[in-house]
Amino acid sequence: MSPTGDEVIGAEETDRVEATRSARRDAELNRLAALASGGDRSALDQLLAHIRPVVVHYCRARIGHGMLGTQSAEDVAQDTLLAVCGALERWKPEKRVLAFVYGIASNKVVDAYRAAGRDHSVPTDVVPDEPDVEHGPEQAALHSSLVAELRGLLDELPDNHREILVLRVALGMSAVETARIVGSTPGAVRVAQHRALAKLRELAARRAA
């Protein structure tokens, strides 16, 4: 069913509000990153305090709560934060800090799987067992209805679709936030998410058959 005119207008207004909020957050993170890259220890501490929770959540979503070889999600998150500190001198203001951080985190997760002797960059139990209701009804509904289907199927999706689902469903990010991280638009993120979910349902039905 195609969205109505009112629904489209409502989505556009929501995106504008979210874009304003995200832009303010990005501006603050950019300010801290610029200071930290110049050697400001206080700014570095503030930056790490901002990004640590989302890095830990991301690593848990990708790895789960168990051990991957000798590493836990928290270990990989710590490696990510250390790598961010070392890479700040290469960060450029035109690149959003969160996109920069998530790129490093994604690489660290892949490294952890390789170190553990696994080829899959995303495990089969990456999504938490309970819906994260703190991020609103849209994410909660998506999360609770799709957890069972996501298990064992995520690594059969294209990388960009898998990353969008992790950000949108497991981390509960808005379409605007996800778009800013993956370098796309909210509309394109929603389309990719729709296609990824359709593919998951197809794979789930095929397995059930």
C-alpha positions as CSV (number, residue, x, y, z in Angstrom):
1,M,0.0,0.0,0.0
2,S,1.4,3.4,-1.0
3,P,1.6,6.1,1.7
4,T,-1.0,8.8,1.6
5,G,-0.1,12.5,1.1
6,D,-0.6,13.2,4.8
7,E,1.7,10.3,5.7
8,V,4.4,11.6,3.4
9,I,4.1,15.1,4.8
10,G,4.3,13.7,8.3
11,A,7.4,11.7,7.5
12,E,9.0,14.7,5.9
13,E,8.3,16.8,9.0
14,T,9.7,14.1,11.3
15,D,12.8,13.9,9.2
16,R,13.3,17.7,9.4
17,V,13.0,17.7,13.1
18,E,15.3,14.7,13.4
19,A,17.8,16.2,11.0
20,T,18.0,19.3,13.1
21,R,18.6,17.3,16.2
22,S,21.2,15.1,14.5
23,A,23.0,18.2,13.0
24,R,23.3,19.7,16.5
25,R,24.7,16.5,17.9
26,D,27.1,16.1,15.0
27,A,28.3,19.7,15.4
28,E,29.1,19.1,19.1
29,L,30.9,15.8,18.3
30,N,32.8,17.6,15.6
31,R,33.8,20.4,17.9
32,L,35.1,17.9,20.5
33,A,36.9,15.8,17.9
34,A,38.6,18.9,16.5
35,L,39.8,19.8,20.0
36,A,40.8,16.3,20.9
37,S,42.8,15.8,17.6
38,G,44.7,18.9,18.7
39,G,45.7,17.4,22.0
40,D,42.9,18.6,24.3
41,R,42.6,15.9,26.9
42,S,39.3,17.2,28.4
43,A,37.7,17.3,24.9
44,L,38.9,13.7,24.3
45,D,37.3,12.5,27.6
46,Q,34.0,14.2,26.7
47,L,34.1,12.7,23.2
48,L,34.7,9.2,24.5
49,A,31.9,9.7,27.1
50,H,29.5,10.5,24.2
51,I,30.5,7.7,21.9
52,R,31.2,4.9,24.4
53,P,27.6,3.8,24.9
54,V,26.8,3.6,21.2
55,V,30.0,1.7,20.5
56,V,29.3,-0.8,23.2
57,H,25.7,-1.2,22.0
58,Y,26.8,-1.6,18.4
59,C,29.4,-4.3,19.3
60,R,26.8,-6.2,21.4
61,A,24.4,-6.1,18.5
62,R,27.0,-7.5,16.1
63,I,28.6,-10.0,18.5
64,G,26.1,-10.8,21.2
65,H,26.7,-11.1,24.9
66,G,28.9,-14.2,24.8
67,M,32.5,-14.6,23.9
68,L,33.9,-14.5,20.4
69,G,37.1,-16.5,20.7
70,T,38.8,-14.8,23.5
71,Q,37.0,-11.5,23.1
72,S,33.7,-10.2,24.3
73,A,31.7,-7.3,22.8
74,E,33.0,-5.1,25.5
75,D,36.6,-6.0,24.6
76,V,35.9,-5.1,20.9
77,A,34.3,-1.9,22.0
78,Q,37.4,-1.0,24.0
79,D,39.6,-1.8,21.0
80,T,37.4,0.5,18.9
81,L,37.7,3.4,21.4
82,L,41.4,3.0,21.5
83,A,41.5,2.9,17.7
84,V,39.4,6.1,17.6
85,C,41.9,7.8,19.8
86,G,44.7,6.8,17.6
87,A,42.9,7.8,14.4
88,L,41.6,11.2,15.4
89,E,44.6,12.9,13.8
90,R,43.4,11.5,10.5
91,W,39.8,12.5,11.0
92,K,38.6,15.3,8.7
93,P,35.8,17.8,9.8
94,E,33.8,17.0,6.6
95,K,33.3,13.4,7.8
96,R,30.7,13.0,10.5
97,V,32.2,11.7,13.7
98,L,29.7,8.9,14.2
99,A,30.2,7.7,10.7
100,F,33.9,7.7,11.4
101,V,33.4,5.8,14.6
102,Y,31.0,3.2,13.2
103,G,33.4,2.6,10.3
104,I,36.2,1.7,12.8
105,A,33.8,-0.3,15.0
106,S,32.6,-2.3,12.0
107,N,36.2,-3.1,11.0
108,K,37.1,-4.1,14.6
109,V,34.1,-6.6,14.6
110,V,35.3,-8.1,11.4
111,D,38.9,-8.4,12.8
112,A,37.5,-10.1,15.9
113,Y,35.7,-12.7,13.7
114,R,38.8,-13.3,11.7
115,A,40.9,-13.7,14.9
116,A,38.3,-16.2,16.1
117,G,38.7,-18.2,12.9
118,R,35.2,-17.3,11.6
119,D,34.4,-15.9,8.1
120,H,31.1,-14.3,9.1
121,S,31.4,-10.6,10.0
122,V,28.0,-10.8,11.6
123,P,27.0,-13.7,13.9
124,T,23.7,-15.5,13.8
125,D,22.6,-14.3,17.2
126,V,23.3,-10.6,16.8
127,V,20.0,-9.2,17.8
128,P,19.0,-8.9,21.5
129,D,16.3,-11.2,22.7
130,E,14.1,-8.4,23.9
131,P,12.8,-5.3,22.1
132,D,14.4,-2.0,23.0
133,V,11.3,0.1,23.8
134,E,13.3,3.1,24.7
135,H,13.5,4.3,21.1
136,G,9.8,4.5,20.4
137,P,7.0,2.4,19.0
138,E,8.3,2.1,15.5
139,Q,11.6,0.5,16.5
140,A,9.9,-1.6,19.2
141,A,7.4,-3.0,16.8
142,L,10.0,-3.8,14.2
143,H,12.3,-5.3,16.8
144,S,9.8,-7.6,18.5
145,S,8.3,-8.9,15.3
146,L,11.6,-9.6,13.5
147,V,14.0,-11.0,16.1
148,A,13.1,-14.6,15.3
149,E,13.5,-14.0,11.5
150,L,16.8,-12.1,11.9
151,R,18.6,-15.0,13.7
152,G,20.7,-17.0,11.3
153,L,19.6,-14.9,8.3
154,L,21.4,-11.6,8.6
155,D,24.7,-12.9,7.1
156,E,22.8,-13.8,3.9
157,L,21.9,-10.2,3.2
158,P,24.1,-7.7,1.3
159,D,26.5,-5.8,3.6
160,N,24.7,-2.4,3.3
161,H,21.3,-4.0,4.0
162,R,22.6,-5.8,7.0
163,E,24.3,-2.7,8.4
164,I,21.0,-0.7,8.0
165,L,19.0,-3.4,9.8
166,V,21.6,-3.5,12.7
167,L,21.4,0.3,13.0
168,R,17.7,0.6,12.6
169,V,16.4,-2.5,14.4
170,A,19.1,-3.5,16.9
171,L,20.2,0.0,17.8
172,G,16.9,1.7,17.3
173,M,18.2,4.5,15.3
174,S,16.0,6.7,13.2
175,A,16.1,6.8,9.4
176,V,17.8,10.2,9.5
177,E,20.5,9.0,12.0
178,T,21.1,5.9,10.0
179,A,21.3,7.8,6.7
180,R,23.9,10.2,8.2
181,I,26.0,7.2,9.3
182,V,25.9,5.2,6.0
183,G,26.1,8.2,3.8
184,S,22.6,8.0,2.3
185,T,19.2,9.7,2.6
186,P,16.3,8.8,5.0
187,G,14.2,7.8,2.0
188,A,16.9,5.5,0.6
189,V,17.4,4.0,4.1
190,R,13.7,3.2,4.4
191,V,13.7,1.6,0.9
192,A,16.7,-0.5,1.7
193,Q,15.2,-1.5,5.0
194,H,12.0,-2.5,3.3
195,R,13.8,-4.6,0.8
196,A,16.0,-6.2,3.4
197,L,13.0,-7.1,5.5
198,A,11.2,-8.5,2.5
199,K,14.3,-10.6,1.7
200,L,14.5,-11.8,5.3
201,R,10.8,-12.9,5.1
202,E,11.6,-14.7,1.9
203,L,14.6,-16.5,3.4
204,A,12.6,-17.4,6.5
205,A,9.8,-18.8,4.4
206,R,12.2,-20.8,2.3
207,R,13.8,-22.3,5.4
208,A,10.5,-23.1,6.9
209,A,9.5,-24.9,3.7
